[in-house]
Amino acid sequence: MNLTKYGGGRTLKLASCLMICSLFLLTGCGGDGRPTLVPVDASVTLDGQPLDGATIAFIPNEGNPIQRGSNANSTAGGKFTVGTYTKDDGIPVGSYKVTVIKKELVSKLTDDFNSEDPAASSKPIKYKWITPQSYSIPEESGLNVEITSDGMSPSTIALTSDGAGPVVETVGGRAANEP
């Protein structure tokens, strides 16, 4: 190929510059263009006791270069592992607001219950909040964590209860007072 026809050395310089820029852009990213994920094994407690069966969500704080949320579900002992793209694959470095939700079903599901369309059921679903509802709202939870290459700080999300949660009726999969 005759490079002088296409600008000679400028073409090579441009190609070299693009390759170098591409390498810098990929630094810190996986081969698929995703950010590098940090494995996070942590725990959640309620009034000092391990909280199993909770859903934990990590919402990037403003200014966080990564804008994709991550989540986890706590198991026995309140332990959880965070996932962003797949279950338990980790979370990008940055600061996050955290929400924690745990509810228990207190009514019996009817024979005609349809999980895809709860409104089609003959009776509303009733559940009780185990965690205070304020922990389910990012702006109200007061929960923040920092993810570094070493993991999550703090490594335990410590919640306090405000007593027994309210019993809420749900129709159409969502209660009127549910966030």
C-alpha positions in Angstrom: 0.0 0.0 0.0 1.3 3.4 -0.9 1.0 5.5 2.3 2.1 8.7 0.7 -1.0 8.7 -1.3 -3.1 8.8 1.9 -1.0 11.4 3.8 2.1 9.4 4.4 3.3 9.4 8.0 0.2 11.2 9.2 -1.9 8.1 8.6 0.5 6.0 10.6 0.6 8.5 13.4 -3.2 8.7 13.5 -3.5 4.9 13.6 -0.9 4.7 16.3 -2.6 7.5 18.3 -6.0 5.7 18.0 -4.5 2.4 19.2 -2.9 4.0 22.2 -6.1 5.9 23.1 -8.0 2.7 22.8 -5.6 1.0 25.2 -6.0 3.9 27.7 -9.8 3.8 27.4 -9.8 0.0 28.0 -7.6 0.3 31.1 -9.8 -0.6 34.1 -12.3 -2.3 31.8 -12.9 -5.9 31.0 -12.4 -7.2 27.5 -16.1 -6.7 26.9 -15.9 -3.0 27.6 -17.4 -3.4 31.1 -15.7 -1.8 34.1 -13.5 -4.0 36.3 -15.6 -5.5 39.1 -14.5 -6.0 42.6 -15.7 -9.1 44.4 -17.7 -8.0 47.5 -18.6 -10.5 50.3 -20.3 -8.5 53.1 -23.2 -8.8 55.6 -26.3 -7.0 56.7 -27.7 -6.9 60.2 -31.0 -5.7 61.8 -30.7 -4.6 65.4 -27.3 -6.4 65.6 -28.8 -9.7 64.4 -27.9 -11.2 60.9 -30.7 -10.4 58.4 -31.3 -13.2 55.9 -33.7 -13.0 53.0 -33.1 -9.2 52.4 -32.7 -7.6 49.0 -29.8 -5.1 48.9 -29.5 -2.6 46.1 -26.4 -0.4 45.3 -27.2 2.9 43.5 -24.3 4.9 42.2 -23.9 8.3 43.9 -23.8 11.4 41.8 -20.4 11.8 40.3 -19.8 8.1 40.2 -18.4 7.3 36.7 -20.4 4.1 36.6 -24.1 4.6 36.5 -25.3 0.9 36.6 -26.7 -0.3 39.9 -25.8 -3.6 41.5 -27.7 -5.9 43.9 -27.5 -8.8 46.3 -29.7 -11.1 48.4 -28.6 -12.0 51.9 -28.5 -15.6 53.0 -28.1 -17.3 56.4 -26.0 -15.2 58.7 -26.9 -12.1 56.8 -24.1 -12.7 54.3 -24.3 -11.5 50.7 -22.2 -11.3 47.5 -22.8 -8.4 45.1 -23.6 -8.8 41.5 -23.7 -6.2 38.7 -24.0 -8.0 35.3 -24.6 -11.5 36.6 -25.2 -13.0 40.0 -22.3 -12.5 42.4 -19.9 -11.1 39.7 -18.8 -8.0 41.8 -19.3 -4.3 41.7 -17.3 -1.4 40.1 -15.2 0.8 42.3 -17.1 3.9 43.5 -19.5 5.3 46.1 -23.0 4.1 46.4 -26.3 4.7 48.1 -27.7 1.5 49.5 -31.3 0.3 50.0 -32.3 -2.8 52.0 -35.8 -4.4 51.8 -37.2 -7.4 53.6 -40.9 -8.2 53.7 -42.8 -11.3 54.7 -46.1 -12.5 53.3 -48.7 -12.5 56.0 -51.8 -13.6 54.0 -52.4 -16.9 52.3 -52.1 -16.7 48.6 -55.5 -17.6 46.9 -55.8 -20.5 44.6 -56.3 -18.1 41.7 -53.1 -16.1 42.6 -51.1 -15.1 39.5 -47.6 -13.9 40.2 -47.4 -12.3 36.7 -50.7 -10.4 37.3 -51.4 -10.1 41.0 -54.4 -7.7 40.2 -56.1 -10.7 38.6 -56.3 -12.5 42.0 -59.5 -12.4 43.9 -57.9 -11.0 47.1 -55.1 -8.5 47.7 -51.8 -9.8 48.9 -50.8 -8.8 52.5 -47.2 -8.5 53.7 -45.4 -7.1 56.7 -42.2 -4.9 56.4 -39.4 -6.5 58.4 -37.0 -3.7 57.6 -38.2 -0.1 58.1 -39.6 1.3 54.9 -37.2 4.2 55.0 -34.4 1.8 54.2 -36.1 1.1 50.8 -35.7 4.7 49.6 -32.2 5.7 48.4 -32.6 9.3 49.5 -33.9 8.4 52.9 -32.0 5.3 53.8 -28.9 7.1 55.0 -26.9 4.1 53.9 -23.7 4.7 51.9 -20.8 2.5 51.1 -17.5 3.0 49.3 -16.2 0.2 47.0 -12.4 0.1 46.6 -10.1 -2.5 45.1 -10.0 -4.0 48.6 -13.8 -4.4 48.9 -16.7 -2.6 50.6 -16.4 -0.1 53.4 -18.1 -0.5 55.8 -18.2 -4.3 55.3 -21.4 -4.7 57.3 -24.6 -2.8 56.6 -26.1 -2.2 60.1 -29.8 -1.4 60.3 -31.9 -0.5 63.3 -35.7 -1.2 63.4 -38.4 1.1 64.5 -40.5 -1.7 65.8 -42.9 -4.0 63.9 -43.4 -3.0 60.3 -46.9 -2.2 59.1 -49.0 -4.7 57.3 -49.7 -3.5 53.8 -52.2 -4.7 51.2 -51.0 -5.0 47.7 -53.1 -4.9 44.6 -51.6 -5.1 41.1 -48.2 -6.0 42.6 -47.7 -2.6 44.3 -49.1 -0.9 47.4 -50.1 2.7 47.3 -47.6 3.5 50.0 -44.8 1.3 48.6 -41.8 3.1 47.0 
